[in-house]
Structures are given as C-alpha cells and as structure tokens.
Amino acid sequence: MPDTDGTTLGTPVDGIAGGAREAGGGGVLSSLAGTFSSNRLALVGVVVLLAIVLFCFVGPLLYRTNQTVANLALANLPPSGAHPLGTDGTGFDILGRLMLGGRSSLELGLGVAGLATTVGVVWGAVAGLAGGAVDSVMMRLVDIFLAIPPLFVFVYLATVFTPTIGLLILVVSLVSWLSPARLIRGETLSLRSREYIQATRAAGGRFVRVVLRHIVPNTFSAMVVNATFQVADAILILATLSFLGFGPPAPSATWGGMLSNGVNFLYDGYWWQVYPAGIAIVLTVVSFNFVGDALRDALDPRFQRR
C-alpha cells in the first residue's frame, strides 16, 4: 500500500534501513559495553558524574541549609561540625551552596547540549541533504556566526538582560549549535550518496521524511558524542561568565560565582571558599570528557578500526 510520500511500505528500501537499525542496535550496545568495561577512566567518569548528580539533586533534600537570606553573623566561618565546608562572606553554608551551584551548572549544561544539538542537527542535515545554493548560504551563515567572538556576545547580553539559567541556556546555545551543525552537515554529505537514501528520494520520498527517518538516525552516534562534550563546554562557559560577574545574581548560586566571591577572601586565609567549587568544576568537566572520549571510541567506526 503506498505511503503518503510516494514510497511503498515493505519495499526493499525500508527493509534495508530497518534491518540496518536492528543490526546496529545490538552492535552499538555491545560496543558500548566493551569500551566502558575496558576503559577505566570512562568508568571513573560515569561513577563521578552519578555521584555529582546525586550530590546536587538529592543532597539538598538530606542536608537542608538557608540559601536565600544572608546572615553576616555566620560569615567566613571555617569548616566545622555545623558547617562541614565552612561559610562564605555572606554567611551561606558552602556545602549547601555547592549543591545549589552544581544543580544550576548541570541544568545549564544539559539544557545547552539538548538545544544546541537539536538546532545543529536540523541545520546541518538540511544543508547537507539540500546541497547546492541552499547548502552554501546556510554554511556561510554558520561561518559568519563563528567569526563573532562568543565572549563579546555573552558580555553584551549579560549587560542588557538580567541573567537567569533559562536565558543563559538560550545565549550559550546561540553560539554552541555551530559545531554540531558543521559536524552533522559533513555526516549528511557522506550519507546522501548511499543507495537507500537515493532510492527513497527517487521513489518520491519527501525531504522531511528523508531527514527524519534516514539522516537523523544515522547521525545519532555523532550527536550523542558531541552533546556529551557540549555539556562540559557549557559548564565551563557558565563558570567563566559567573567568575567575571555575568552569572545569575544572588541568591542564585553557580560554581563560577562561588570562585569569584571566594577569590576576594583567599589571601585572608579563607581557602574553603575557593577550593570546593574549583574541584567540583574540574571533576565534572573532566568526567564528561572521559565519558565523551569513551562514547566516541565506541560509536565512531574510525576509532574502532585502530
């Protein structure tokens, strides 16, 4: 029975594509299991990330602190039983602040990875499959955006609008979608010459159908790997902006903001206001990179052949 776009259900084209996806599913899982079981750094990264997620999202339910109203009477207290990591210059408990800041950082990182990857995949897939003048115009726009210094964009928008996590996700995504767009466009250029895609288009398959049914599923591995690295990049960007004073205002907390505030007291001997946030940033970013490297090794055929 003919499909609405002109192809026929049950044709060899659909059979080949479906068979490839079924065969690839077990292969992907097997490759992932093999890579992570033999890659200790990847396993460490997964364990650390799980611990950080539990710390940031479950921790505040077990360790309740006041993170909304400053209490100068408790300012700059050293680590103790009441405050395991001490307090900051405004009297906030640093352990509780670390949980709150980590939640903001992870939410932004995951939000940016999801939004930027989605936009980049659609842009790159459309440009690569369309080809010709459409591809040229779309990729020239990408080049123009890449020529604009990201820090300039961040600082300008932060001075015009009050930074919030939602706004920061949009702003960081504005410059982060360019990398996946170029990546997926390159993947699409190689995929569009495949027989099953050419057969689908020759049979009258709609452009959108080809993109959603054939291009996107076959670039999924590249999407996942790229998104993993983008989480780490977004967390670093948020830390940098917050350190420079362009992060969410108090009482919101970010790890970069904690670093920025703590540096003012570092030379007074209040080391506990700097090191916890710095260590958290390093552990999170490095762990995401370890996991991203392992995913790339498992999912990218070029690395599997080495």
N, C-alpha and C positions, 0 to 999 in steps of 0.2 A: 504493500500500500504506500503511495507516495507520501513523503513528508511535506510539510508546508513550504519548505525552501527549495524543493525540487529534487532532493535526494530520495533514495528509497530505503526504507527500513530493512535491515537484514542484508544489505548489499555487501560485497567484499570490502568496500571501504570502511564501513562501520565495523565489520568483523575484525579487520586488521587492527584498527585503532583500539577496539575493545580488548582484543587479545593481548595487544602490547601493554595496555594498562594493567590487565590481570597478571600477566607475567612479571611486569615491573614491580607490582606491589610486594610480592614475596621477596624479590631480589633486593628491593630497597630496604625492607626490614632486616633481611639477612645481612646486608652490607652495613647498616647502622649498628646492628648488634655486634658484628665482628670488629668494626672500627672502635666502638666505645669500650668493648671488653679488652682490647689490646692497647688502648691509649689511656694511660694512667692520668695524664694531665686533663683529658676530657672528662674522665670520671670525677676527678677532683673538682673540676669546674661545675659539673652538674650538682655535686653534693653541696658545694659552697653556695651556689645560686638558690638551691632549695632551702638551705639554712637562712640565707638573707631574706627570701620571700616570707618564710615563717616568722623571722625576727621582726620584719616591718609590718606585716599584716595581722599576725596572731599575737605578737609581743605586746602591743598596746592593750589588748584585752586582759592580759595577765599582769602587766606592770603599768598601773594607772598613775599618771602624773598630770599636773596642770601645765598645759602648753598653750594657754590663751592669755593669761594675765601675768605680767611680770611681777616679781617680788624681789626688790632690791635688797631686802634683808638677808636673802639667801645667795646673793651674788658672789661669784668666784670662790665657792666652797670647794675644797679638794675632795677627791674620791673618799667615800666613807660608806658605812653600812646603810645609811639613809639615802645616799646618792652614790651608787657604785662607780660612776664615771665623773662625779663632781657636778658643779653647776656652771653656767656661763655668766657673762657680765650683767645679765638682766634677771638672774635667779632661776632660769629654766633648768630643769634636770636634763643633763646631757644625754643620758641613756634614752630617756623618753624622746628627746629632740632627735636623736639619731634614728629612732624608729620612724618618727613622723617625716623626717627629711628623706629617709630611704623610700618610704611609700611614694612621696612626690616624685623622686627620681625614677623609680621603676614605672610609675604610671606614665610619666612623660616619655621614657624610653620606649615602652611598649606601644604607646599611642602614636609616636612618631614612626616607629617601624611599620605599624599597620597602615597608617595613612599614606606615608611616603612610598611604601612598596606598592600599595594598590594603585596610586596615581602613576607611578613609574612604570608598572607592568602594563597598564592600559595604554599609556602614551607610547611606550616602546613597541608594544605588539601592533598597534595601529600603524605606526610609522614604518615598521619593518615589513608588514604584510602589504601595505598600500604601495610602497616603493615610489619611484619617480619623483615628481614635483612635491607631492604630499610629504614624502619622507624627507626631502631636502629642507622644506620650510620648517617642519616640526623639529628637526635636529639642529637647524640654525638657531631656533628659539632656545633650545637647550644650551647651545654654546654661548648665547647672549647671557642667559642666567648664570652660567658658570663663570663668566667674566666679572660678575658683580661680587665684591668681597663680602662673604657671609657676615663677618663681624660688623661691618657697616650697617647691614640690613637689621641685624639684631639690636644694635645700639640705638639706631634711629627709631625703630618701632617701640622699643622699651621706653624711650623718652616721650613718645606720643601717647601711648596707651599704658594703663596700669597692668603690669604683668600678672597673669594668672596661669595656672597649669594648662588650662584649655587653650588660652591664647598662645602660650609658648609652644604647645604641640603644633598649632597651625603655623606659627612662624618658623619653627625649626623644620617642619615638613616642607615648607616653601622652598627650601634650598636642598633638602635631603632627597627629594624624589628624582633629582637629575641623574644620580649614579645608577639606580635601578632602571631608569628609562634607557640609558645607553647600553646597559648590560642586556636587558630583555630585547632591545632592538637588534643587537648582534645575534642573540639566540634565534630570533624570528627570521632573520635573513637566511640562516642556515636551514631552518625548518620549512620555510615556504617552498623550497625546491623538492621536498620529499614527495614521494609518489602519492601517498594517501591524501595529502593536502591538495595537491594538484588535481587529483581525481575528484575530491569533494567540490572544488571550485568549478571544475569542468562540468560537473553534474548539476550546476546551478545553486550550489550551497551559498547561503547568504554570508556576507562579510563578517557580521557579528557572530554568526554560528561558528565560522572557522576560527575566529579569535577565541571564543569561549570554550569550544569543545576540543580544539586541537592545539592551538598555540599556548594558551594559559596552562593546561595540564602538563604539557611537555616542557614548560619552563619552571615548573613548580620547585624543582631542586634548587635552581639558581635563586629563585625568590626566597626560599627558606634560609639559605646560607647568607644572602645579602641582608635579610631582615635581622638576623642574629647580630651581625656586625653593626647594623644601624642602631640597635638598642644601646650598645656600648658607646657609639659615637654621640648619640643624643644625651646620654648621661653625662659625658664629658662636656658637651656644649652647655648643658644646664649648670654644671658645676662652674664652668668658666664665667658664664653670664652672672651667676649669683655671686661669685667671688669679686667680680667687677662692680657689683651693686645694682645689677639689672634683673635680678631674680624676683620672685614673688615677695611682696612686703610682709612684715610681721603682722600677725603671729604665725604666718606660714613658715615652714622650715624646709631648707634644702641643704644637702651636704656642702655644696659650694658656699652657701651663705654662712654656714657654721664655720667653715675655714676662714672666710673673710672676717667674721667677727672675732674669731679666736686669735688671728694673727696680731690684732691690736694688743692682746694681753700676753703674747708669747714671751716677750722679753721681760715680763714681770714674773716669769716662772710658772705661769698657768698652762703648762703643756697639755693638760687634759682637754683643753678647749680646741685643740688643733688636731692632735694625732688620731682620735677615734674617727672623725669624719674623713680624714685623709686616707686612713687604712681602709675604710669602707668603700671609698671611691675606687681605690686601686684593686681591691679584691673583686668588686663587682665587674669592673671593666675587663680585668684580666680573665676572669672566669667566663664571661661572654665570649671573649676572643678564643679561649681554649675550646669552648663548645662549637664556635663557628668554624674553627680550623678542622675539628673532627667531622662536622657535617659536610664540609667541603671535600674532605678526603673520602668520605663515604658515598657522596652523591655525584661528584664530578668525575666522569669517566677518564678525564685526562690525568687525574691524580691516582685513580685506581690502577692504571697501567704501569705506574712507577714501581 
